[in-house]
C-alpha cells in the first residue's frame, strides 16, 4: 500500500510524464497509449480509486457523444464528396488569384469550424484543400496554414465550434444568447486579426497567379442530401444551445439520423463509417478526465483557484489580459484538452464567472495557434499533412504562430473587455 505522502508525489509525476509523452510521441506511438497507460497506472497503483476513475470517465459522456456525432458528420461529408466539391469551387472561384484563393479557403475553414467543429477543419477539410491546390499548382503552405489557424481562431464563435468549449463549461455552459453576447465580438476580432496577420506573413507567396485550371467537381445527389442533413443538424444544435441543453446527445442522435437516411438512399452499409470515427481520441479524452480528477483529488486546484481570485482583485482589463495570455501560452505546454479540463475544474471550484471566465475560454481556444502542440486539432492537422508527405516542423509553425496568436489573443480579449464593459455580461 502506497503511503499518502508518496501518493502525493507519484500522482502528479505520472500525470506530468504521461502528458509530456503524449506531446512528443516517442517512436510515433499514438497519444492515447501514453495517456491511457498513465491513467491505468494510476488505478493499478491505487493512486486513484477505481470508483473515482469510473466517475471521471462518466463525467465526459457529453463530450464523447459530441465528438462521435461530429466525427460521423465529417466522415459523411468526406465520403460523399462535400469537401472536394467545396474546395474545387474555391479554386475556380479564385479566378486565377492565389490571394483570392487564400481568402476563400480561410472563409470555408471558418464556416466548417463554426458549424462542424475545429477538428473537422483540421482532419477533413485540410486534405481536400491540399488536393485542390496541388491540382492548381500553387504554393500549398499558406492555404494549409489557413486551415490550421482558422480551426482555432473561429473555435469560440459557437459552443459547438470546439469540443474544448464543452470541456471548459461542461457543468455551466451558457445558453446561446448569452454565449453570442459574450463571444460574438471577440470571435469576430479573432477571425479578422488572424486573417490580416496571415496575409501579411504570406504576402510574397500569395502574389502569384493560378496557372492550372481545375475541373469542377459536381456534387452528386447523395452529397446534396448530406449537405441538407448538415443544415438540419446545425439547426438542432443551435436550438438545443438556445434552450441551454447538453449538446452531446442531440449531436450524436442527429448525426445517426442523417447517416441512416443517407445510407438508405445510397444503399451503402453505414457500418463502414464507424471506422472513420477516431475511437482512440475518445479514449484519450477519457484518460485525461481521469488524470484531471486525480489532480483535483489532491486539492491541487486550490493553487489555480487562488491565482484566479488574485486576478479578480486586479483592474478587470488587466486581470482578463493576464489570465488570457497565461492560459493561452500554457496550452502549448500541456495541450488544450488537459488544460481545458483543469480550467473548467478551476472555474467551478473558484466560482468564477463573467469576464475572467470568458478570458479563460478564449485563451484555451485561441492560445493553441502559437505552436503545433497547442491543440488536438493542430496535432491532427499535422498528422494529415504527414500522410501527404508534407512536413511542417515545430519551428516553422512557431515562426507564424508567434506573430499571429498574440495579436489575435490581444484583440479578442479586448473585444471581451469591451462587451463586458458595455453589457456587464456575467
N, C-alpha and C positions, 0 to 999 in steps of 0.2 A: 504494500500500500504506500503510495507516494504521499509524503508529508505535505500539509498545506503550504509551508514555506517553499518547498521545492516546486510544487504545482504553480505557485505564483511566478516562478522563474521560467519553468519549462513551457507553460502555455503560450505566453507571448513570443517566446523564441520559435516554437513550432509554427505558429501563425505567421510570424515575420519571414521565416525561411521559405515557407510554402508560397507566400505571395511573391517573394523575390524570384523563386524558381519558376513561378507562373509567368513572370515578366520576361525572364531571359531564356526560357525554354531550352535547357541543355539537351543536346543531341536531338533537337526538334521534337521532343516528346510533348504532346499536346498539353495545354494548360490544365485541363480537367484532371489529369492524373496527379499533378502536383498539389492542387487544391483538395481534390478528393482524398488523396493519400494522407494529406495533413489532417483533414477532418476525421478520417478513420483512425489515425494515430491518436488523436485527442480522446476518442471514445475508447479505444483499446487500452490506453494508459489510465483510463478513468479520470482524466483531467476534465472531461465533460461527461456528465451522466447521460446514459442512453435516452432517458426521458427528455432531458433538456435538448439533446440533439434532434430528437423527433419533433419536438415543439418548434425548434428553429427551422427545420425543413418545412413544416406545415405553414409557418408564417409567410413563406414565399409563394403560396399557392396562386395568388392573384397574378404575381409576376410570371410564373410558369405558364399559366393559361394565356396571358397576353402574348408572351413570346411564341408559344405554339401557334396561336392564331395568326400573328404577323408573319411568321416563317412560312406557314401554309399559304397565305395570300401571296407572298413573294414568290414561292415556288410555282403557284398557279400562273402568275403574271409572266414568269420566265418560261414556263412550259408552253404557253400559248402565244408567245411572241410579242407581248405587250411592250416589253422594254426594248426589243430590237426595233419595233415599229417606231417608238418614240425617239430612239437615238438616231435612226436613219432620217427621220423627219427633221431632227435638229440640224444634221449636216446639210440637208437640202435647203432648209430654211435659212442657213447662214449665208447663202448667195455668194459663196466663194471667199468670205471673210473669216479668218481664224479668230479675230476678236469677237465677231458676232456669234460664232460657234461657241466660244467660251461662255458668253452671256447666256446663250440658250441652254447649254449643259448645266450651268450654275442654276438657272431657273428650274429646270427639270429636277435637278438634285434637291432643290428647296422644296418643291411640291411633293416629291417622293418622301423626303424626310418628315415633312409636316404631317402627311396623312398615312404613311406606312411605316414610320419609324426610321431612325438613322441607320439601323442595321441593314434595311432593305437597300438603301442608297449605297452603302459600302460593299455589300456582298453581291447584289443582283444587278444594280444599275451600272456599277463600275465596269464589269466585263463587257456589257453591251456597248457602253460608250467607247471602250478601248477598241472593240471590233470595228465600230463605225469610223473612228478617227484613223485607224490603220488603213481602212479602205480609201479614206480621203487623202491619205499620205501627208498628214500634218503632224507636227510635233505633239506627241500624246501627253507629255508630262503636265502642262498647265491644266488640261481638261481632267486628268486623273486627280490632280490636287484639288480641283474644284469639287469633285465628288467627295473627297475625303474631308475637306474643311467645311463644306456646307452641311455635311452629315452631323456635325456638332453645332455649327453656328445657328442652324434652324431648329435645333432639337428641343427648344423650350417654347415654341410657338403654341403648341397644344399639349395637354397631358399625354396624348398618345404618340407624340413625336420622338420619345426616347424612353426605353424601359427604365432608365435611371430615375425618371420622374416618379414612377410608381414606387421605386425603392426609397427615395428621399421622403416622399409624402405618403408612404404606404398605409399609415394609420391616421392620416389627416389631409387627404387630397382635396384641395379647394374645388368648389363647383366651377363649371366652365366660365360663367360670367365673371367671377372673382379672379380666375386664372388669367383671362384676357385683360382684365383691368390691371393686374399686377405685371404681366409679362408681355403684353401686346407691343408696347413701345420698346422695351428693352430688346425683345427678339427682332423687331424690325431694324433697330440700330445695329444689332449683331450681324444680321444678314447683309445689310448695306455696307457696313465698315469692312467686313471680311472681303466682300466683292471688290471694293475700291482698292484696298491694300494689295490684294492679289493681282489686280490689273496692273498696278504699278510694278510689282515684283516681276511679273512675266511679260512686261510690255514689249521686250525685244522678240520673244518667242511668238507673240500674237500679231506681229506686223505682217506676216506672210499671208499669201492667198492660198485657197484650196484649189489645187490644180486638177485633182481627180474627181470626176462626177460619181456620186453614189446612187445606185439604182434604188427606187422606192421599195420599201418593204410593206406590202399591203397587210392590213390587219384583217385576219380571217374572221368568220362569223363567231367561232368559239372564243377568239380573243376579244371580240366586242362584248360577248356575254361576260367574260371575266372582268372587263373594264366596267361594265354596268354593275356587276356584283361588288366591285371595289367601292363604287359610289354608294351602294346600299350599305355596305359595312361601315363606311365613314359616317353616314347619317346615323346609324345605330349607335356608334361610339360617341358621337357628339351629343346625341340625346341622353345617353347614359351619363356622360360627364356633366351635362347641364343639370341633371337631377341628382348629382353628387353620388352616383352609384359606382361600385367597383367596376373596373374596366376589363379585368381578365376574362371572366366568364362570358360577357357579351362578345368580346373579340373572338374567343375560341368557337362559340356557338355559331356566330355569323360566318366565320371562315369555313367551318364544317358544312354549313348550309350551301354556301357558294360553291364549294368543292363538289358537293353531291350533285347540284344542279348542272354544273359544267361537265362533270364526268359522265352523267347520264346522257346528256345531249351529245357529247363527243364519243360516247361508247368506249370510254377508257377506264382502266382499273385505277381507282383513286388511291389504292394502297401504295402505288409506286411513289406518290408524292410524299408519303410518310418518310421515305428515305432522304428527302431533301430537308427534313427538319433536323436541326443540329441538337440531337439529344445530349451530346456532350456539353453543350452550352448550358442546358437546363441543369445538368449535374454540377457544372461549375458554379452556377448561381446558388444551388442548394448547399454546396460545400462552403461557400462564402457566408451564407446565412448562419451556418453552424459556427464558423470561426468568429464572426462578429458577436454572436450571442455569448460565445465563450469569453471574449474580451469584456463584454458587458458584465458577465458574472464575477469578474474581478474588480468591479466598480471602476474600471479604467475610464469610463465615460465621464467620471467626475472632473477629470482634467480638461476634456474638451468642453464640457458644460461650463466650467469655471472660465475658460477662455471666452466663450460666447457672452457670459454675464459681464465679463470685463469690457468686451466690445460694446455692450449695451450702454455702458456708462459714458462712452465717448460721444462726441457730436455725431448725430446719425449718419451723415455723409462719410465721415472718417471711419466709423465702425463698419459700414457697409462695404466701403472700398477695401479696407484691411481684411475683413473676413472673406470677401470675394476673391481677392488675389491669393491669400493663403490657401484657400480651398482649391482654387484653380491650379496653382503650382503643385500642390500636394497630390492632385490626380495623377500627375506624371511620375510620381514616386511609387504610389501603391495601386494605381489604376482606379478609374472612377466607379467601378462596381463595388469593391470593398469600401472605398471612401464614401460612396453614396449611402451604403448601409450604416456606416459609422455616423455619417452626418444626420441621417434620419433618426437614428437612436439618440443622438445628442440633442437634436431639436425637440424630440419628445421628452427626454429626461430633463432638459433645461426649461421646457415650456416656453420656448422662444418662437414668436410668430412675427408677421409683418415684414419690415424692410430687411432685417438681418436674415430671416429665413429665406426670403427671395434672393438675397445675395449669395447664400449658400447654394441654392439650386442653380443659379446662373454660373457659379464657379464650378460646380460638378459637371454641368453640361458643356460649357464653353471652354473651360480650362484644358481639356484634352487636346485642343488644337495646337498645343505647344509642341508635343512630341508623339512619336508612334506608340509609346507605352501608355498614353493617357486614357484611352477608352477601348472597350471591346470592339466597337465599330471600326476604329482605326486599325486595330490589330487584324480584324477580318479583312479590311481593305488591303492591308499589306500582304496577307496570305493570298488574296485573289490575284494580286499583281504577280506574286512569285509563281503562281500556276501558269502565268502567261510569259514567264521568263523576263520579267521586269523587276529590277532591284532598286528599291528606294532605301538608302541607308538611314540610320538613326540621325546622322549629322546633316544629311541633305534635307530631311524633313524639318529638323530643328532650325535650320537656316531660314526656312519660310515661316515656321510656327513662332519663332522668337520675335518676329515682327508683327504677324497677323494677330496672334492670340492676345497679347497685352493691349493692343489698340482696340480690338473688338470688346474685350472684357471691360476696359475703362469706360467706353462709350455706353455699353449695355447697362452697367451698374449706374452710370449717370442717368440713364433713362429710368431705371428703377427708383432712384432717389427722387427724380422729378415727379413720377407718378405717385409716389408715397407722399410727397410734399403737397401736391395739388389735391389728391383724393383721400389722403390719410388711409390708404389701404392697409388692412390687417390680415 
